[in-house]
Structure formats: structure tokens, C-alpha cells
Amino acid sequence: QLITGSWDKTIKCWDPRGASGQERTLVGTYPQPERIYSLSLVGHRLVVATAGRHVNVYDLRNMSCPEQRRESSLKYQTRCVRCYPNGTGKL
């Protein structure tokens, strides 16, 4: 699965094995509260940092709604977010 985020305020999941043409390879589109600046993935967790200091955490097995919604405590908006490679760390 290929996951993309963009400034149109959506996350899109793609199946690169699908037939040619956008409609055949697009698996799902998920709206976000703001423009997406950064994505990070480890295991089945997807962390999304958006404008407005929003941070959403998704379980890829159920993308219908975020597991967690947070507002960054940093003074400025988040431009880059990364997950620990071994999946540890507290959210």
C-alpha cells in the first residue's frame, strides 16, 4: 500500500498492484482538518502532522477515524514528524 498526503487536506491510500488508471488503484480517501505537512508510519500506525499544529494517529486497519487527535504543544506548527523504528514511544 502506498500512502500520500497533500495540501488538499486528504490522505489517499493506493494499491500499486492495481490496474492502470487512478480509479482502479485508489483504495481510500480520508479528509484531514488541515493541509498535511508530514507523515510517518511504523507497523500499522500512521502519524499525520498538519497545519494548525494538529497531529492525528491512525490505525491502518481502520482508517475511518483517528485513534488519537492531538494539538502539538510546540509554539510553531509541526513540519516533520517521525515514529520510533521499533514502534515504542508514548503518544
GUPASE-516851 format. One line per 2 residues: number of its first residue (from 1); their letters; for each residue x, y, z of N, C-alpha, C, O. Coordinates in steps of 0.1 Angstrom, whole numbers. Each point is the difference from the previous one (the first is absolute). Example, Ala and Ser with C-alpha at 12.3 -4.5 7.8 and 13.67 -1.06 7.14 Angstrom:
# GUPASE-516851
1 = as = 132:-57:78:-9:12:0:9:12:0:10:0:7 | -14:11:-14:9:11:0:-8:11:8:5:11:1
This chain:
# GUPASE-516851
1 = ql = 8:-12:0:-8:12:0:9:12:0:10:1:7 | -14:9:-14:7:13:-1:-9:10:6:-12:1:-3
3 = it = 17:8:12:-8:10:7:6:14:-4:12:2:1 | -21:7:-5:4:13:-3:-9:10:8:-11:-3:3
5 = gs = 17:15:0:-7:11:6:3:12:-8:11:2:-5 | -21:7:5:2:12:-9:-6:13:6:-7:-1:11
7 = wd = 9:12:-17:-5:12:4:-15:2:-3:-6:10:3 | 0:-20:-10:-14:0:-2:-8:-6:12:-12:-2:0
9 = kt = 19:0:11:-5:-4:13:-5:-14:0:-10:-4:6 | 16:-5:-14:-4:-14:0:12:-9:1:12:3:-4
11 = ik = -14:-15:9:9:-11:0:-6:-10:-10:-12:-3:0 | 20:-2:-9:-5:-10:-10:9:-13:1:12:1:1
13 = cw = -19:-12:-1:7:-13:0:-2:-6:-14:-11:0:-5 | 22:-5:0:1:-6:-13:5:-14:0:7:-4:8
15 = dp = -12:-4:-18:5:-13:-2:8:0:-13:-5:0:-10 | 18:-1:12:9:1:-12:-1:-13:-9:4:1:-12
17 = rg = -10:-11:17:-2:-12:-8:-12:1:-9:-2:-9:-9 | -7:19:11:-12:1:-8:2:3:-14:11:3:-5
19 = as = -22:-4:-3:1:2:-14:3:15:-2:-1:8:9 | 4:-4:-21:3:13:-4:-12:9:2:-12:-4:-2
21 = gq = 14:17:5:-11:9:1:-2:3:15:0:-9:8 | -3:22:-5:-1:5:14:-11:-7:7:2:-4:12
23 = er = -14:2:-18:-11:-6:7:2:-14:4:-5:-5:10 | 13:-2:-17:3:-15:3:10:-2:11:0:-10:6
25 = tl = 9:20:-4:10:-2:10:-2:8:13:6:-3:10 | -16:12:-10:-3:8:12:-8:-9:10:-11:-4:-4
27 = vg = 16:1:16:-7:-8:9:-9:8:9:-11:-4:3 | 16:16:2:-9:8:8:5:14:1:12:3:-2
29 = ty = -21:7:5:3:14:2:-5:4:14:-11:-3:3 | 20:9:5:-4:4:14:3:14:2:11:5:0
31 = pq = -22:3:3:2:15:2:7:3:13:-1:-8:10 | 8:18:-10:8:5:12:-4:14:3:-6:7:-8
33 = pe = 9:-2:21:-5:13:4:8:11:-7:-6:11:-1 | 18:-13:-4:8:10:-6:9:-6:-10:0:-12:-2
35 = ri = 9:20:-5:10:-5:-9:10:-9:7:3:2:11 | 1:-12:-18:9:-10:5:14:4:-3:4:2:-11
37 = ys = 4:-1:22:14:3:-1:9:-12:1:11:0:-6 | -15:-10:14:9:-12:2:-8:-12:4:-10:1:6
39 = ls = 16:-13:-11:-6:-13:4:11:-8:5:12:1:-5 | -15:-10:14:10:-10:5:-8:-13:2:-11:0:5
41 = lv = 17:-11:-8:-6:-13:1:9:-10:7:12:-1:-3 | -17:-7:13:7:-11:6:-10:-11:3:-10:3:7
43 = gh = 12:-15:-12:-10:-10:2:-13:3:-6:-1:4:-12 | -10:-4:20:-13:4:-5:-4:14:5:-12:3:-1
45 = rl = 21:5:6:-3:13:5:5:11:-11:11:-1:-5 | -20:10:3:3:11:-9:-2:13:8:-10:3:5
47 = vv = 21:6:-5:-1:12:7:0:11:-10:9:0:-9 | -18:9:10:-2:11:-10:1:14:7:-7:2:9
49 = at = 16:6:-14:2:14:6:-6:9:-11:4:0:-12 | -13:9:17:-6:9:-10:2:15:5:6:2:11
51 = ag = -10:7:-20:1:14:4:-9:2:12:-9:-8:2 | 10:19:5:-8:3:12:5:-9:12:-8:-1:9
53 = rh = 19:-5:-10:6:-7:11:-8:-13:3:2:-5:12 | -10:0:-21:-7:-12:3:9:-13:-3:8:0:-9
55 = vn = -10:-10:18:7:-13:-2:-11:-10:2:-6:-1:10 | 4:-8:-21:-9:-11:1:7:-13:-1:10:-1:-8
57 = vy = -14:-9:16:6:-13:-1:-11:-10:-4:-11:-1:5 | 14:-6:-16:-9:-10:-6:5:-14:1:12:-3:1
59 = dl = -22:-6:0:3:-15:-1:-3:-3:-15:-12:2:-4 | 22:-7:-4:-3:-2:-14:-11:-11:-2:-5:-1:-11
61 = rn = 3:-7:21:-11:-10:-2:-14:6:1:-10:-7:-3 | 9:19:9:-13:7:1:3:15:-2:2:7:10
63 = ms = -3:-2:-22:3:14:-3:-12:9:1:1:11:-4 | -12:-17:8:-13:8:1:1:12:9:-6:11:-3
65 = cp = 14:-12:14:2:11:9:13:-1:7:5:-12:2 | 1:23:2:13:-2:7:-1:-6:14:-10:1:7
67 = eq = 20:-9:-3:1:-5:13:2:11:10:-6:0:11 | 14:10:-15:3:11:9:0:13:-8:5:0:-12
69 = rr = -10:11:17:1:13:-5:7:9:10:-5:0:11 | 15:6:-15:7:9:9:4:13:-6:0:2:-12
71 = es = 2:8:20:6:12:-4:14:1:5:2:-2:12 | 8:5:-20:13:0:4:2:11:11:-5:11:-1
73 = sl = 14:-14:10:3:10:11:11:9:-4:3:9:7 | 2:-11:-19:11:9:-5:-6:13:-4:-12:1:-3
75 = ky = 20:10:4:-5:13:-3:-3:2:-15:-9:7:-3 | 17:-14:-5:-2:2:-15:-6:-13:-6:1:-11:7
77 = qt = -6:12:-19:-6:-12:-6:11:-11:-3:11:3:-2 | -15:-15:2:8:-12:-2:3:-1:-15:-10:-1:-8
79 = rc = 23:0:4:3:-2:-14:5:-14:-3:0:-4:-11 | 4:-3:22:5:-13:-2:-3:-9:12:2:5:12
81 = vr = -7:-17:-14:-3:-9:11:5:-13:-3:0:-4:-12 | 6:-4:22:5:-13:-3:-3:-9:12:-1:4:11
83 = cy = -2:-17:-15:-2:-10:10:13:-7:4:9:-1:-8 | -9:-4:20:12:-9:3:-1:-12:-9:-10:-6:-2
85 = pn = 22:2:-3:0:-12:-9:-5:-13:6:-6:-9:-6 | 8:7:19:-4:-12:7:-15:1:6:-4:-9:6
87 = gt = -2:20:-9:-14:1:4:-2:4:14:-12:1:5 | 22:2:3:-2:4:14:-1:15:0:0:7:-10
89 = gk = -3:-2:22:-2:14:2:-15:2:4:-8:-8:-3 | 6:19:10:-13:3:5:-6:11:-8:7:10:-3
91 = l = -20:-11:0:-7:10:-7:-8:8:10:-7:10:-4
